[in-house]
């Protein structure tokens, strides 16, 4: 198990930098993980996507399909990539503290 440390945040991550224990996630962890994805500051629009991903994951145990993410947040795919340059799966899901998605997002 690798450890990611940023400031006073220290969490276990997998080889791709995804949090191993989603229950360790909080807003401070999100900001630290965002720094690894080229996101310096999490805006309200970032939080809208992150919170939707977390809520969906907690309810269904998986990340949503990209079409559902776009529809429910009102962010088109271009906007998602502007917010999270590495994309919805690698960037947004990582910042949201979800395990690495296996397919849909």
GIVENMO-V410728 format. One record per residue. PHI is phi in degrees with one decimal (999 if undefined). PSI is psi in degrees with one decimal (none if undefined). D_FIRST is the distance of its C-alpha to the first C-alpha in Angstrom with 1 decimal. Layout:
# GIVENMO-V410728
phi->(PHI:PHI)
psi->(PSI:PSI)
d_first->(D_FIRST:D_FIRST)
This chain:
# GIVENMO-V410728
phi->(999:-90.9:-120.8:-102.0:-127.3:-145.8:62.8:-97.3:-97.5:-142.0:-136.8:-79.2:-132.8:-83.9:-65.6:-100.7:87.8:-84.1:-58.8:-83.5:-121.7:-55.4:-71.4:-82.6:-71.5:-154.6:-63.7:-67.3:-63.5:-58.4:-62.9:-65.3:-65.7:-60.0:-62.8:-80.8:-109.7:76.8:-110.6:-77.7:-136.0:-87.4:-87.9:-57.9:-68.3:-58.2:-63.3:-60.4:-69.1:-59.7:-65.7:-62.8:-59.0:-63.1:-60.6:-63.5:-61.9:-64.8:-80.4:-112.7:79.6:-142.1:-77.5:-73.4:-67.0:-58.6:-62.3:-68.4:-57.0:-63.9:-62.8:-74.5:-95.9:77.7:-101.4:-75.2:-60.6:-60.8:-66.5:-57.7:-69.5:-69.2:-73.7:-127.1:-53.8:-88.2:100.5:-68.1:-77.7:-71.4:-82.2:-63.3:-66.3:-63.5:-63.5:-75.4:78.4:-89.0:-66.0:-58.2:-64.8:-95.3:-159.8:-64.5:-84.8)
psi->(131.6:158.8:131.4:127.3:131.2:111.3:-126.2:13.5:129.9:116.6:156.0:134.3:159.5:-173.9:-17.5:4.0:9.9:140.2:137.2:-32.4:93.7:-21.4:-14.1:-5.9:141.5:-179.5:-32.5:-41.1:-42.7:-45.7:-39.8:-45.4:-34.8:-34.1:-26.0:-11.1:15.1:19.9:109.3:-38.4:133.1:115.6:176.0:-36.1:-39.3:-48.4:-33.2:-44.6:-47.8:-48.0:-37.1:-46.8:-45.3:-47.1:-44.3:-45.7:-44.4:-31.3:-41.7:-11.9:6.6:163.2:149.3:159.9:151.3:-38.2:-39.8:-42.3:-47.9:-46.6:-46.8:-27.2:-15.3:10.2:123.5:171.3:-37.0:-40.9:-42.0:-44.6:-28.9:-38.4:-42.4:89.8:-28.1:4.6:175.1:-36.5:-56.2:-48.1:-61.9:-45.2:-36.8:-47.8:-34.6:-4.9:22.8:155.6:160.5:122.2:146.4:-12.3:-71.2:-43.1:none)
d_first->(0.0:3.8:6.7:9.9:13.0:16.5:19.4:18.8:16.1:12.5:10.0:6.5:6.6:6.4:8.0:11.1:10.4:11.1:10.4:8.6:11.4:14.6:16.5:15.0:16.8:20.1:22.4:20.9:17.4:19.4:21.2:18.2:16.6:20.2:20.4:17.9:20.3:23.5:24.6:26.0:27.5:27.0:30.6:32.2:31.9:28.1:27.9:30.1:27.8:24.6:26.4:27.8:24.4:23.0:26.3:26.4:22.9:23.5:26.8:26.1:22.3:22.2:22.7:26.5:28.2:29.0:32.7:32.2:30.0:32.8:35.6:34.3:33.3:36.4:34.3:35.1:32.6:33.9:33.2:29.6:29.0:30.8:28.6:25.3:26.0:23.1:24.5:24.1:21.1:18.9:20.3:21.8:19.3:16.4:18.6:19.7:16.2:16.5:14.1:14.8:18.4:19.4:23.0:25.5:24.5)
